Amino acid sequence: MKVIVKIILLVVFVLGSIQTRAQSVKGTLTLNNSNKIELSPENNSVVSLFRDFKMKKYAMQFHFKAYNVPKNIYGETVVLFNFITQIKKDGKLIKEIKREEPLPYFPGDMFLAPESFDFISILGSIDGNDTRNSKYLGTLPAGEYTIVLDIVPLGFEGNINPLEIYFALRKRPTR
């Protein structure tokens, strides 16, 4: 009798762990249909870069599927995600920001605004130009930049492939 109880408990444990592992998400974050892309900015202006994103020259798309994720009380499949932004200049990490509050999303394809991440604000403050009279306000110093955007699911296994954006800037113009 003890053997049968042990077998039943083992089967319940194995089935329970399979169900837990089966709750997962898988997806990608892309820019113009690529998760690694090199941009060619026209100048060193952060505002121009922001405008290019807003005008959809660079379209950021988030796609994910959810597997065996329980539905909420309205019958919706919702997953919370942390949004993480990393900025590197000349290979050195300048700043990494993780949003304080996770954002809820439902499975499928959706376009994301650049404000979903914090890269524009980080780029805009790299030089520390915080005075209104600075002629370099909102511009980036010359260098090679890498922006890594990552979306991490909360409470589920799986991952979203991060987006890596690279661009190099020449010397800032003098006026």
Backbone as a chain_set.jsonl record, in Angstrom:
{"seq": "MKVIVKIILLVVFVLGSIQTRAQSVKGTLTLNNSNKIELSPENNSVVSLFRDFKMKKYAMQFHFKAYNVPKNIYGETVVLFNFITQIKKDGKLIKEIKREEPLPYFPGDMFLAPESFDFISILGSIDGNDTRNSKYLGTLPAGEYTIVLDIVPLGFEGNINPLEIYFALRKRPTR", "coords": {"N": [[0.815, -1.191, 0.0], [1.951, 1.226, 0.789], [3.766, 1.611, -1.228], [2.168, 2.131, -3.467], [0.997, 4.571, -2.724], [3.297, 6.17, -2.662], [4.003, 6.075, -5.375], [1.797, 7.34, -6.535], [2.023, 9.905, -5.376], [4.474, 10.645, -6.494], [3.814, 10.72, -9.237], [1.901, 12.806, -9.227], [3.528, 14.923, -8.365], [5.412, 15.039, -10.499], [3.716, 15.623, -12.709], [2.704, 18.073, -11.83], [5.051, 19.635, -11.786], [5.708, 19.629, -14.486], [3.549, 21.048, -15.576], [3.995, 23.556, -14.355], [6.451, 24.278, -15.493], [5.626, 24.489, -18.086], [4.317, 26.879, -18.318], [5.056, 29.587, -19.959], [6.792, 32.192, -21.815], [7.68, 33.431, -25.04], [9.514, 35.355, -27.306], [10.268, 38.264, -29.396], [12.024, 41.367, -29.723], [12.186, 43.866, -32.005], [13.739, 46.113, -34.368], [12.834, 47.696, -37.187], [12.396, 45.129, -38.218], [14.616, 43.631, -37.34], [16.733, 42.233, -34.823], [19.239, 43.087, -34.252], [20.788, 45.949, -35.183], [22.204, 48.516, -37.194], [22.285, 51.954, -37.025], [22.19, 54.973, -38.975], [22.6, 57.88, -38.126], [21.772, 61.25, -39.083], [22.958, 63.376, -37.86], [24.384, 64.56, -34.734], [22.337, 64.945, -32.973], [20.152, 64.279, -30.343], [17.475, 64.84, -30.336], [16.831, 64.726, -33.058], [17.206, 61.986, -33.476], [15.215, 60.969, -31.795], [12.966, 62.019, -33.114], [13.14, 60.576, -35.522], [12.429, 58.031, -34.591], [9.814, 58.563, -33.676], [8.566, 59.308, -36.058], [8.473, 56.947, -37.325], [10.624, 56.087, -38.892], [12.336, 54.379, -37.765], [10.982, 51.589, -36.706], [9.849, 50.095, -33.869], [9.11, 46.902, -32.812], [7.3, 44.644, -30.839], [6.894, 41.312, -30.156], [5.281, 38.514, -28.877], [4.566, 35.195, -27.661], [2.447, 33.379, -25.501], [2.524, 30.554, -23.434], [0.408, 28.307, -22.009], [-0.272, 30.135, -20.022], [-2.113, 31.304, -17.334], [-5.428, 32.694, -17.585], [-6.784, 35.949, -16.808], [-9.415, 37.316, -14.65], [-11.12, 38.328, -16.564], [-10.841, 36.743, -18.714], [-8.58, 37.235, -20.183], [-5.273, 36.893, -21.447], [-2.534, 37.937, -19.818], [0.672, 39.274, -19.361], [3.202, 40.41, -17.227], [5.935, 42.618, -17.715], [9.328, 43.548, -17.232], [11.125, 46.386, -18.261], [14.231, 47.02, -19.552], [16.97, 49.131, -20.029], [20.059, 49.623, -21.533], [22.92, 51.597, -22.045], [25.801, 51.987, -23.905], [28.937, 53.507, -24.463], [31.54, 53.679, -26.641], [32.13, 51.035, -25.939], [31.999, 51.019, -23.173], [29.94, 50.733, -20.33], [27.545, 53.121, -19.844], [25.105, 53.702, -18.604], [22.498, 51.896, -16.955], [19.121, 51.219, -16.833], [16.309, 50.066, -15.136], [12.925, 49.88, -15.466], [10.771, 51.075, -12.92], [8.222, 50.063, -12.4], [6.602, 47.175, -13.603], [5.273, 46.539, -16.913], [2.082, 45.686, -18.26], [1.27, 43.347, -20.815], [-0.399, 41.821, -23.609], [-0.378, 38.738, -25.458], [0.939, 38.687, -28.825], [1.468, 40.848, -31.707], [2.862, 44.061, -31.527], [3.445, 47.567, -31.886], [5.978, 49.518, -30.374], [6.456, 52.546, -28.647], [9.261, 54.796, -28.532], [9.425, 55.807, -25.969], [8.794, 53.716, -24.324], [11.041, 52.622, -23.379], [14.055, 53.911, -21.818], [16.031, 55.134, -23.345], [16.281, 57.522, -24.871], [16.173, 59.622, -22.994], [18.452, 58.997, -21.495], [20.488, 59.197, -23.428], [20.21, 61.914, -23.984], [21.281, 63.081, -21.768], [23.944, 62.429, -21.541], [26.251, 64.047, -21.759], [25.852, 65.678, -19.623], [24.822, 68.177, -19.963], [22.969, 70.437, -18.648], [22.108, 73.004, -18.694], [20.231, 75.7, -20.017], [21.471, 77.298, -21.818], [23.502, 76.006, -23.087], [25.286, 75.302, -25.978], [25.553, 72.777, -26.883], [23.455, 71.326, -25.924], [21.351, 68.561, -25.82], [22.783, 67.15, -27.698], [25.023, 64.585, -28.834], [28.265, 63.484, -27.85], [31.066, 62.64, -29.977], [31.558, 59.217, -30.898], [31.192, 55.623, -30.446], [28.169, 54.051, -30.125], [26.107, 51.833, -28.283], [22.963, 50.545, -27.817], [21.097, 48.612, -25.728], [18.14, 46.978, -25.482], [15.933, 45.417, -23.391], [13.416, 43.092, -22.562], [11.897, 41.602, -19.929], [10.116, 38.85, -18.798], [7.887, 38.586, -16.005], [7.511, 36.204, -13.52], [7.223, 34.014, -15.177], [8.688, 31.403, -17.145], [11.024, 31.502, -19.908], [11.878, 33.811, -22.567], [12.397, 37.077, -24.024], [13.862, 37.922, -26.967], [16.485, 40.223, -26.857], [16.898, 43.625, -28.103], [19.432, 45.074, -29.994], [21.005, 48.028, -30.696], [23.131, 49.859, -32.747], [25.285, 52.622, -33.344], [27.495, 54.979, -34.825], [29.025, 58.088, -34.213], [30.292, 61.03, -35.674], [32.623, 63.691, -35.071], [31.226, 66.368, -33.174], [29.504, 69.081, -34.677], [30.852, 72.395, -34.855], [29.725, 75.57, -33.932]], "CA": [[0.0, 0.0, 0.0], [2.836, 2.39, 0.849], [4.385, 1.766, -2.543], [1.169, 2.755, -4.341], [0.887, 5.973, -2.304], [4.52, 6.833, -3.122], [3.925, 6.206, -6.831], [0.795, 8.374, -6.819], [2.629, 11.187, -5.025], [5.506, 10.919, -7.49], [3.129, 11.098, -10.475], [1.327, 14.134, -9.004], [4.653, 15.865, -8.331], [5.961, 15.168, -11.857], [2.74, 16.341, -13.526], [2.676, 19.457, -11.356], [6.25, 20.357, -12.219], [5.618, 19.804, -15.938], [2.602, 22.142, -15.801], [4.642, 24.803, -13.959], [7.453, 24.614, -16.501], [4.974, 24.756, -19.368], [3.857, 28.261, -18.335], [6.218, 30.329, -20.425], [6.635, 33.152, -22.906], [8.779, 33.444, -26.002], [9.258, 36.418, -28.254], [11.356, 39.084, -29.904], [11.912, 42.812, -29.835], [12.919, 44.188, -33.229], [13.698, 47.458, -34.944], [12.797, 47.474, -38.636], [12.421, 43.67, -38.417], [15.896, 43.034, -36.975], [17.039, 42.433, -33.403], [20.549, 43.746, -34.214], [20.704, 46.894, -36.286], [23.085, 49.68, -37.164], [21.631, 53.169, -37.497], [23.05, 55.988, -39.594], [22.012, 59.197, -37.829], [22.211, 62.353, -39.936], [23.772, 64.29, -37.057], [24.595, 64.135, -33.348], [21.214, 65.438, -32.194], [19.261, 63.306, -29.72], [16.127, 65.221, -30.772], [16.653, 64.165, -34.408], [17.058, 60.544, -33.318], [13.88, 60.782, -31.233], [12.021, 62.302, -34.196], [13.18, 59.433, -36.442], [11.628, 56.972, -33.986], [8.409, 58.981, -33.638], [8.055, 59.341, -37.433], [8.509, 55.539, -37.757], [11.777, 55.697, -39.702], [12.756, 53.203, -37.007], [9.776, 51.033, -36.1], [10.141, 49.091, -32.852], [7.992, 45.977, -32.701], [7.358, 43.646, -29.771], [6.06, 40.151, -30.474], [5.504, 37.356, -28.006], [3.529, 34.182, -27.487], [2.362, 32.853, -24.142], [2.186, 29.138, -23.436], [-0.226, 27.826, -20.782], [-0.357, 31.204, -19.03], [-3.517, 31.395, -16.913], [-6.167, 33.91, -17.948], [-7.273, 36.725, -15.669], [-10.857, 37.161, -14.412], [-11.848, 38.741, -17.77], [-10.515, 35.816, -19.79], [-7.455, 37.773, -20.955], [-3.919, 36.446, -21.125], [-1.726, 39.127, -19.562], [1.985, 39.007, -18.779], [3.93, 41.606, -16.805], [7.321, 42.644, -18.185], [10.252, 44.616, -16.859], [11.816, 46.982, -19.401], [15.588, 47.358, -19.138], [17.717, 49.879, -21.037], [21.509, 49.772, -21.322], [23.609, 52.441, -23.017], [27.261, 51.883, -23.877], [29.666, 54.416, -25.352], [32.89, 53.156, -26.873], [32.251, 49.756, -25.247], [31.883, 51.175, -21.72], [28.569, 50.934, -19.87], [27.276, 54.475, -19.35], [23.992, 53.639, -17.665], [21.48, 50.859, -17.115], [17.904, 51.574, -16.1], [15.198, 49.12, -15.133], [11.694, 50.582, -15.09], [10.361, 50.743, -11.551], [6.996, 49.266, -12.419], [6.453, 46.375, -14.824], [4.175, 46.902, -17.81], [1.302, 44.522, -18.702], [1.042, 43.178, -22.25], [-1.068, 40.6, -24.033], [0.369, 38.126, -26.562], [0.697, 39.148, -30.19], [2.382, 41.823, -32.297], [2.512, 45.445, -31.235], [4.509, 48.554, -32.029], [6.303, 50.204, -29.132], [7.009, 53.891, -28.756], [10.594, 54.86, -27.908], [9.269, 56.114, -24.551], [8.659, 52.475, -23.565], [12.364, 52.46, -22.772], [14.608, 55.189, -21.355], [17.281, 55.442, -24.04], [16.345, 58.914, -25.326], [16.541, 60.463, -21.845], [19.847, 58.713, -21.133], [21.34, 59.815, -24.45], [20.115, 63.356, -23.861], [22.006, 63.58, -20.594], [25.288, 61.85, -21.474], [27.248, 65.093, -21.511], [25.539, 66.433, -18.425], [24.423, 69.538, -20.33], [21.661, 70.697, -18.066], [21.792, 74.427, -18.733], [19.477, 76.076, -21.216], [22.306, 78.088, -22.714], [24.567, 75.199, -23.671], [25.107, 75.108, -27.42], [25.572, 71.343, -27.153], [22.313, 70.711, -25.265], [20.626, 67.609, -26.669], [23.642, 66.527, -28.708], [25.887, 63.524, -28.325], [29.669, 63.565, -28.242], [31.503, 61.621, -30.939], [31.853, 57.913, -30.314], [30.416, 54.468, -30.887], [27.103, 53.835, -29.147], [25.307, 50.615, -28.322], [21.767, 50.582, -26.974], [20.536, 47.275, -25.565], [16.797, 47.056, -24.918], [15.577, 44.07, -22.959], [12.099, 42.941, -21.946], [12.001, 40.38, -19.135], [8.813, 38.476, -18.225], [7.84, 38.355, -14.555], [6.727, 35.072, -13.063], [7.131, 32.939, -16.161], [9.919, 31.039, -17.825], [11.107, 31.957, -21.282], [12.559, 35.094, -22.735], [12.189, 37.901, -25.199], [15.184, 38.239, -27.508], [16.7, 41.675, -26.738], [17.211, 44.426, -29.279], [20.71, 45.766, -29.901], [21.105, 49.106, -31.678], [24.489, 50.391, -32.788], [25.553, 53.726, -34.26], [28.737, 55.728, -34.585], [28.886, 59.51, -34.515], [31.529, 61.776, -35.935], [32.822, 64.854, -34.215], [30.119, 67.321, -33.162], [29.795, 70.306, -35.419], [31.051, 73.612, -34.049], [28.929, 76.668, -34.498]], "C": [[0.863, 1.262, 0.0], [3.491, 2.659, -0.496], [3.423, 2.475, -3.496], [1.022, 4.235, -3.996], [2.105, 6.751, -2.782], [4.495, 7.05, -4.631], [2.937, 7.307, -7.201], [1.367, 9.755, -6.51], [3.697, 11.596, -6.04], [4.872, 11.385, -8.807], [2.537, 12.5, -10.343], [2.427, 15.191, -9.014], [5.212, 16.11, -9.738], [4.996, 15.943, -12.748], [2.646, 17.806, -13.114], [3.886, 20.241, -11.811], [6.263, 20.554, -13.731], [4.69, 20.969, -16.253], [3.249, 23.481, -15.458], [5.656, 25.233, -15.011], [6.805, 24.991, -17.83], [4.443, 26.177, -19.454], [5.044, 29.142, -18.712], [5.833, 31.328, -21.507], [7.876, 33.082, -23.793], [8.488, 34.552, -26.994], [10.498, 37.179, -28.67], [10.995, 40.564, -29.814], [12.774, 43.192, -31.024], [12.801, 45.671, -33.571], [13.833, 47.263, -36.447], [13.06, 46.008, -38.968], [13.763, 43.017, -38.123], [16.144, 43.245, -35.488], [18.471, 42.921, -33.179], [20.605, 44.651, -35.432], [21.687, 48.033, -36.084], [22.338, 50.857, -37.77], [22.664, 54.087, -38.124], [22.44, 57.364, -39.347], [22.604, 60.286, -38.724], [23.116, 63.319, -39.188], [23.866, 63.762, -35.624], [23.441, 64.536, -32.425], [20.354, 64.295, -31.656], [17.821, 63.578, -30.157], [15.85, 64.66, -32.174], [16.452, 62.653, -34.344], [15.657, 60.219, -32.792], [12.817, 60.99, -32.318], [11.982, 61.138, -35.192], [12.372, 58.255, -35.898], [10.147, 57.336, -34.027], [7.779, 58.988, -35.028], [8.119, 57.966, -38.103], [9.581, 55.235, -38.808], [12.376, 54.436, -39.092], [11.532, 52.701, -36.259], [10.153, 49.896, -35.152], [8.907, 48.212, -32.668], [8.29, 44.906, -31.656], [6.389, 42.53, -30.132], [6.353, 39.076, -29.439], [4.294, 36.446, -28.004], [3.6, 33.71, -26.041], [1.883, 31.404, -24.215], [1.675, 28.738, -22.058], [-0.222, 28.87, -19.663], [-1.821, 31.334, -18.631], [-4.151, 32.731, -17.299], [-6.617, 34.626, -16.678], [-8.802, 36.58, -15.562], [-11.711, 37.582, -15.606], [-11.556, 37.836, -18.959], [-9.362, 36.276, -20.663], [-6.147, 37.13, -20.505], [-3.059, 37.691, -21.007], [-0.433, 38.699, -18.892], [2.612, 40.346, -18.412], [5.382, 41.49, -17.25], [8.073, 43.806, -17.563], [10.962, 45.086, -18.122], [13.166, 47.499, -18.925], [16.321, 48.006, -20.306], [19.174, 49.957, -20.617], [22.074, 50.651, -22.422], [25.106, 52.273, -22.809], [27.841, 52.887, -24.862], [31.094, 53.923, -25.425], [33.152, 51.898, -26.048], [32.086, 49.828, -23.741], [30.431, 51.454, -21.341], [28.434, 52.334, -19.272], [26.186, 54.424, -18.282], [23.091, 52.464, -18.002], [20.296, 51.261, -16.24], [16.883, 50.461, -16.265], [13.975, 49.906, -14.677], [11.25, 50.124, -13.703], [9.144, 49.842, -11.511], [6.933, 48.459, -13.707], [5.235, 46.823, -15.621], [3.431, 45.643, -18.252], [1.128, 44.516, -20.222], [0.296, 41.881, -22.487], [-0.31, 40.043, -25.23], [-0.029, 38.7, -27.917], [1.782, 40.09, -30.658], [1.922, 43.223, -31.923], [3.716, 46.346, -31.463], [4.718, 49.229, -30.685], [6.847, 51.589, -29.445], [8.387, 53.902, -28.1], [10.512, 55.172, -26.416], [9.044, 54.868, -23.696], [9.956, 52.161, -22.824], [12.9, 53.854, -22.434], [15.837, 55.641, -22.14], [17.378, 56.892, -24.502], [16.767, 59.817, -24.16], [17.982, 60.224, -21.418], [20.782, 59.383, -22.14], [21.355, 61.334, -24.323], [20.904, 63.934, -22.706], [23.43, 63.044, -20.491], [26.353, 62.888, -21.151], [27.0, 65.864, -20.223], [25.17, 67.876, -18.716], [23.023, 69.807, -19.791], [21.328, 72.189, -18.034], [21.111, 74.757, -20.047], [20.349, 76.806, -22.225], [23.408, 77.284, -23.391], [24.311, 74.98, -25.161], [25.112, 73.628, -27.797], [24.414, 70.602, -26.479], [21.585, 69.79, -26.249], [21.447, 66.995, -27.78], [24.543, 65.502, -28.036], [27.334, 63.766, -28.737], [30.002, 62.444, -29.233], [31.793, 60.316, -30.211], [30.994, 56.831, -30.933], [29.437, 54.108, -29.779], [26.419, 52.496, -29.39], [24.163, 50.788, -27.338], [21.231, 49.157, -26.927], [19.209, 47.429, -24.834], [16.326, 45.636, -24.634], [14.215, 44.097, -22.278], [12.106, 41.582, -21.245], [10.637, 40.05, -18.516], [8.927, 38.226, -16.72], [6.968, 37.145, -14.253], [6.579, 33.927, -14.04], [8.503, 32.635, -16.732], [9.888, 31.577, -19.243], [11.793, 33.299, -21.36], [12.076, 35.801, -23.992], [13.583, 38.23, -25.714], [15.385, 39.752, -27.464], [17.026, 42.318, -28.081], [18.524, 45.152, -29.035], [20.825, 46.757, -31.06], [22.503, 49.69, -31.599], [24.511, 51.603, -33.719], [26.839, 54.426, -33.841], [28.507, 57.173, -35.012], [30.252, 60.149, -34.713], [31.62, 62.923, -34.949], [31.609, 65.789, -34.305], [30.479, 68.544, -33.97], [30.008, 71.474, -34.452], [30.294, 74.733, -34.719], [29.424, 77.975, -33.963]], "O": [[0.56, 2.236, -0.688], [3.74, 3.811, -0.855], [3.847, 3.344, -4.258], [0.932, 5.068, -4.897], [1.967, 7.877, -3.259], [4.921, 8.1, -5.112], [3.214, 8.118, -8.084], [1.208, 10.68, -7.307], [3.8, 12.769, -6.397], [5.348, 12.341, -9.419], [2.664, 13.305, -11.266], [2.258, 16.25, -9.619], [5.455, 17.255, -10.121], [5.424, 16.839, -13.476], [2.522, 18.683, -13.969], [3.757, 21.406, -12.187], [6.784, 21.561, -14.208], [5.007, 21.794, -17.109], [3.071, 24.451, -16.195], [5.718, 26.405, -15.381], [7.39, 25.739, -18.612], [4.143, 26.649, -20.551], [5.922, 29.408, -17.891], [4.722, 31.314, -22.037], [8.966, 32.723, -23.346], [7.362, 34.685, -27.474], [11.624, 36.8, -28.346], [9.825, 40.946, -29.827], [13.964, 42.878, -31.054], [11.892, 46.369, -33.123], [14.835, 46.727, -36.922], [13.835, 45.686, -39.869], [14.02, 41.923, -38.626], [15.814, 44.299, -34.943], [18.875, 43.144, -32.037], [20.487, 44.191, -36.568], [21.963, 48.454, -34.961], [21.822, 50.772, -38.885], [23.858, 53.99, -37.84], [21.835, 57.949, -40.245], [23.783, 60.245, -39.076], [23.941, 64.002, -39.794], [23.465, 62.631, -35.351], [23.581, 64.464, -31.204], [19.885, 63.449, -32.418], [17.038, 62.644, -30.329], [14.751, 64.173, -32.439], [15.626, 62.101, -35.071], [14.997, 59.305, -33.287], [11.871, 60.208, -32.415], [10.907, 60.757, -35.655], [11.704, 57.558, -36.662], [9.314, 56.5, -34.377], [6.589, 58.707, -35.167], [7.851, 57.837, -39.297], [9.473, 54.248, -39.535], [12.855, 53.548, -39.797], [11.095, 53.319, -35.288], [10.699, 48.875, -35.569], [7.809, 48.703, -32.405], [9.385, 44.346, -31.606], [5.209, 42.775, -30.383], [7.509, 38.764, -29.156], [3.171, 36.854, -28.298], [4.673, 33.651, -25.441], [0.959, 31.077, -24.959], [2.4, 28.816, -21.067], [-0.173, 28.516, -18.485], [-2.686, 31.46, -19.498], [-3.482, 33.763, -17.331], [-6.807, 34.013, -15.628], [-9.406, 35.806, -16.305], [-12.892, 37.241, -15.669], [-11.971, 38.125, -20.082], [-9.18, 35.764, -21.767], [-5.951, 36.861, -19.32], [-2.874, 38.418, -21.983], [-0.433, 37.875, -17.978], [2.559, 41.3, -19.189], [5.986, 40.42, -17.177], [7.534, 44.899, -17.391], [11.356, 44.272, -18.957], [13.237, 48.316, -18.008], [16.297, 47.5, -21.428], [19.484, 50.315, -19.48], [21.748, 50.473, -23.595], [25.614, 52.398, -21.694], [27.307, 53.09, -25.953], [31.77, 53.769, -24.408], [34.249, 51.709, -25.522], [32.036, 48.787, -23.085], [29.771, 52.299, -21.947], [29.124, 52.681, -18.314], [26.315, 55.013, -17.209], [22.938, 52.085, -19.164], [20.454, 51.596, -15.066], [16.627, 49.981, -17.368], [13.994, 50.527, -13.614], [11.343, 48.945, -13.36], [9.056, 48.95, -10.667], [7.183, 48.994, -14.787], [4.295, 47.405, -15.08], [4.062, 44.639, -18.584], [0.871, 45.554, -20.832], [0.35, 40.959, -21.673], [0.339, 40.802, -25.95], [-1.161, 39.133, -28.127], [2.873, 40.135, -30.091], [0.733, 43.533, -31.995], [4.86, 45.939, -31.258], [3.765, 49.483, -29.948], [7.606, 51.771, -30.397], [8.65, 53.098, -27.206], [11.432, 54.837, -25.669], [9.097, 54.949, -22.469], [9.951, 51.515, -21.776], [12.257, 54.859, -22.737], [16.612, 56.457, -21.641], [18.478, 57.443, -24.521], [17.627, 60.682, -24.327], [18.667, 61.165, -21.015], [21.744, 60.05, -21.76], [22.389, 61.968, -24.529], [21.167, 65.136, -22.665], [24.064, 63.194, -19.446], [27.255, 62.629, -20.354], [27.862, 66.625, -19.782], [25.2, 68.715, -17.816], [22.023, 69.445, -20.412], [20.351, 72.585, -17.398], [21.4, 74.143, -21.074], [19.973, 76.911, -23.392], [24.17, 77.831, -24.188], [23.236, 74.523, -25.551], [24.72, 73.267, -28.906], [24.397, 69.371, -26.468], [21.248, 70.192, -27.363], [20.9, 66.388, -28.701], [24.786, 65.554, -26.831], [27.595, 64.208, -29.857], [29.301, 61.435, -29.308], [32.219, 60.314, -29.056], [30.181, 57.085, -31.821], [29.832, 53.888, -28.635], [26.187, 52.084, -30.527], [24.372, 51.133, -26.175], [20.944, 48.563, -27.966], [19.156, 47.942, -23.716], [16.321, 44.775, -25.513], [13.904, 45.013, -21.516], [12.296, 40.545, -21.881], [10.066, 40.869, -17.796], [9.938, 37.718, -16.235], [5.818, 37.078, -14.686], [5.873, 32.96, -13.753], [9.371, 33.506, -16.794], [8.855, 32.048, -19.72], [12.232, 33.854, -20.352], [11.448, 35.217, -24.876], [14.404, 38.763, -24.968], [14.549, 40.496, -27.976], [17.378, 41.646, -29.051], [18.708, 45.775, -27.99], [20.754, 46.386, -32.232], [23.003, 49.981, -30.512], [23.842, 51.613, -34.752], [27.207, 54.454, -32.667], [27.879, 57.442, -36.036], [31.219, 59.845, -34.014], [30.757, 63.08, -34.086], [31.038, 65.976, -35.38], [31.624, 68.996, -33.952], [29.415, 71.524, -33.374], [30.241, 74.816, -35.946], [28.89, 79.027, -34.313]]}, "num_chains": 1, "name": "protein.A"}
